[in-house]
């Protein structure tokens, strides 16, 4: 793994595959480090002609932390957002989109296929809006437009995401495993051992709840991208689980309908995750066909 100067901060990243391949930038969600894109998944994509780049978002993993921004009161922020009040976020999705483009600059990549999962999808969409010349194609997974008319996630899924994690190592790991169990879909076996191993690695690599809260504020204050997405010209693939309990499938359909010419793949039985093994072949093949077509 390596670090790059990007948008005035340090971004931790690594790559898979030949640099002559189709550049594919992968952006993960609010509660995930770059290792949330598993090595085997990245290797599969690299084996299909991609030069895969994954990285830690700001305030995550080994990238720059924003400790001076303090710890936000999420309930107060969400209340203010519901009342339409002005919120001073520590940073925004625009900032995180610019981080991503800065990483491409550091790697000497003029245009890349940009894919994001959950919050990463929001960031990927924002890149397509703010930096259209840098996006060879867009891949939005388990994400939304920010349209306030869309349904909310199920209460148990929202609670699983928003319940504060314990600090103690084993309790925090168990908390993360149960969160992923809750947001997983019913169509694929939940691989508890694999998930526990990943959550253990994530805790030992960088357990940092304040960053999670600050990124949630960025999501809450991001607004409705739907009007701006109507101007996106990048070829777009939307992937969504039919049984996503956190970001309902209607949000994926709304994303696809908002971007001219977008294609959508709805995976039956998939929740708000990348089911280990189960849905990977379908997702990898869909991304590969999409980037080849866009290229």
N, C-alpha and C positions, 0 to 999 in steps of 0.2 A: 504494500500500500504506500501511497505517496501523498504529498500535500501540494496544493497550488494556491498562489495568490489570486483571489477572485473578488471583485467588487469591494476591495478594501479589507477583506478578511481571509482567513486560511480555511481551505476546504480539503478535507481528507477524501481520497478517491482511490479506486483501482480499476483495472481494465482486464478484459478477456478477449482473446482473438487477435487476428492480424490487423495491423493499423490500416491496411489497404481495404479492409472490409467496409460495409455500410455502417457509418457511425450510428450507434443507438445509445442515447442517454436515458438512463433509468432513474426516476425520482420517486422516493418512497413517501410513506404517509407520516402523519403527525406523531405517531408513537413508535416509529421504527428507525433504526439505523440502516446503513447501506447493506449490512449483512442480512437484512430482511429480504433482499434479492439473493436467494441462496446461490452458492457457487455452482451447483449442478445445473440450476436453471440458466444461469449466465453462460455456462459452458455449452449448453444445448443451443442457445441463441448464437453463440460465437461459431459453433459448428455449422451453422446455416448461413454463414457469410457476413455476420455482423462483427463490428468492432464495438464491444459492449463496455460502457462506462457506467459505473455505479458510484455513489458518493454519499457522504454524510451531509444532510442539510445543516445549515447554521443552527447553533444551539443543540446539536445532536452529535453523539458519538465522539469522534476526535476532531471535529471542526470547531471553529471559534464559538465560545460560549458568551452570552450576553448578560453576565451576572450583574453588571451595573444597572440594568433595566429593572431589576427587582422582580418580585414574585407577584403576579397579578391575582386579584380576587376574581376568579372565573365567574362566580354567580353574579357578582355586581356587573361585570362586563356583559354577560348575557342579558341581564335585566335592562341595562342601558341600551343594548342593541335592539331589544324588543320595543323599547319606547322611542326608538329613532334618535337617541341622543348621540352627540359627538363622542367618540372614543379615541383616546391617544394610545395607539398600539405601540409596543416596543419596536416592531417592524411589521411589514406587510407582505402579502404574497408577491407584490411587485418587486420588493427587495429580494425575495427568495428566487424569483424568476431571473433577476439580474445576476444573482450568484451563479445560477446554472449557466447562463450565457458567458459569464466571466470564466467559468471552468472550461468551456469550449474554446474561448480565446487562449487560455493558458496552454491548451493542448493543440492549438493550431488548427482547429476544426471550424471551417466556415459554415457548414450546414450539417445538421444531424437529424435523424429520426428521434423524436422526443416522446418518451412514454412515461406516464405517471400513474401510480396507484393511490386511490383515496385522496388525501391532501396533495400527494404528488401529481394527481390528475389535474387538480386545480392549478397547480404551479405550471404544469405543461400547457394547459389552456392559456394561462397568462403569458407564457413565452410566445405562443402562437399569435397572441394579440399584440404584444409589445415589440416583439422582434420577429416579424414574419419572414424576413429574408434568411433567418438562421434555421428555419424549420423545414426539413425535407418532407416530413410527414408528422402527424400527431396521433398518439395512441393514448386514449383516456380510459382508465380501468377503474371500475368501482367508484366513480366520481360523480360530480354534479355540476350544474351551472351556477349554483347559488340562487336559483329562482325561488322566491319565497312561497310560491304557490305549490311547490312540490311537497309530498308527504314527508313527515319526520320518521326517523328510525324507531324501531320498537323500544318501549321503555326499558326492557331488560338489557338490550344491546347498548343503549345510551348510558345506562347505569354502569355497565361493565367498563365502558370507555372512560367515564368521568369519575368513578370512584377512586380516590387517592390510593396510590400503592403504598404498602408497608415499606419501611426502610430496611428492615432486616433481610439478609440475602435470601434465605430459603423461603420466607413468607412472600417476598417480592416476586420471586420466580414463580411460585405457586399462583399468585395473583395474576401474573401475565398469562400463564397457561390457561387459567379459567376464563380470562377475558377472550382469548383466541378461541376457546371452545364455544363460548357464547355467540360470537359473531360468525362462526363457521356455518356453512350450509349443511343441509341434511343429506345431500346427494353423494357425498364422498366421505369415506371413513376418516375420523379425526385421528391423526397420528400423534398420540400423546407423547410418546418417547422422543420423537423427532422434534416436536414443538418444545418440549422441556429442555432438550439439549440446546436449541437455538436461543431460548429465553435465558438459559444459564450463561451462554456465551455473551449475550447482549448485556446482562447485568455486570459481568466481570469486565467487559470492555468499557462500558460507560453507563452507569446508572445515574440519570440526571433528570428528575421530575420537573425542576423549574423550567427547563427548556420545552418540555411537553406543554406546560401551561401557556408559555409565551407563544408557541406555535398555534395553540388552540385559539388564542386571541386573534392571531393573524387570520385564521379561517373565519371566525365569527364576524370580523370586521371587513371581510373581503368583498361583500356586496354581490350584486346580481350581474354575472358576466354575459347573460343571455343576449342582450343587444349587441355587445361587442363581438360575440362569437359568430354572429350573422355575417361578419366581414372577413372571417378566417378563410383563406384560400388553400391552406395546406391540406393535402389528402388526409382524411381522418378516419380512424378506426376506433369505435367505442366497444369496449368489452365490459359486460356486467353480469353478475350472478342473478339468476331469476329469484333466488331466495336470500338475497342480501338483507339482513335484519337491521343494519346500521344506516346504509344509504340505499333506500328502496330502488328496485329496478326501474320505477318510473323516472327516477333521476337520470339514469343512463339513457332512457328513451328520449328524455328532454334534451340531453346533451347532443344526441345524434340528430334530432330534429332542428337543433339550433344552428348547426354548422352545415353549410351547403355541400351536398354530395356525400356526407358522412355515411359510412357503413356501420352496422351494429351487429355484434355477436352476443347473444344472450345464452348463457350456459346454465342449463337446468341443474338444480341441486347445489349450485355454488353460492356461497355466502359472501362475506366481506373479507376475502382472503384469496391466496393462491394455494388451493389444496395440494399438499405435498404429493407429488406423483400423479394423483388422480386427474386433475384438469390441465396439468402442465403440457402434455402433448398437443392438446387442442389450442391452448393459448400460444405456444411456441409456433405452431404451424400457421395460426392466424396472423401473428406478427410478421412472420417471414414472408408470407404471401403478400401482405400489405406493403412492407418495405420494398420488396422486389417490384411490385406494381408501381409504387410511387417513384422509384428510381428510374 
